[in-house]
Amino acid sequence: MTSWQIVRIIAGCFILLSLALGIPGSPLFLDQWWLAFTAFVGINLLQSGFTKWCLMETMMRKLGARAGN
């Protein structure tokens, strides 16, 4: 897998997990403040779309993931 694919998988997992932890009807509910983490991930995805730079992708490349197109 390429670094951008790994980043999108991680972002999707983070969003789903934080929703499960932050929505009161969820069996995994802990606190509504987990929804702030969902917003944080979304804001990072938005800024990376505009700037074409993502810290997580940089970290994945340093860990050995190959660069994608």
Sequence and secondary structure as in RCSB ss.txt:
>XXXX:A:sequence
MTSWQIVRIIAGCFILLSLALGIPGSPLFLDQWWLAFTAFVGINLLQSGFTKWCLMETMMRKLGARAGN
>XXXX:A:secstr
 BHHHHHHHHHHHHHHHHHHHH TTSTT   TTHHHHHHHHHHHHHHHHHHS  HHHHHHHHTT B   
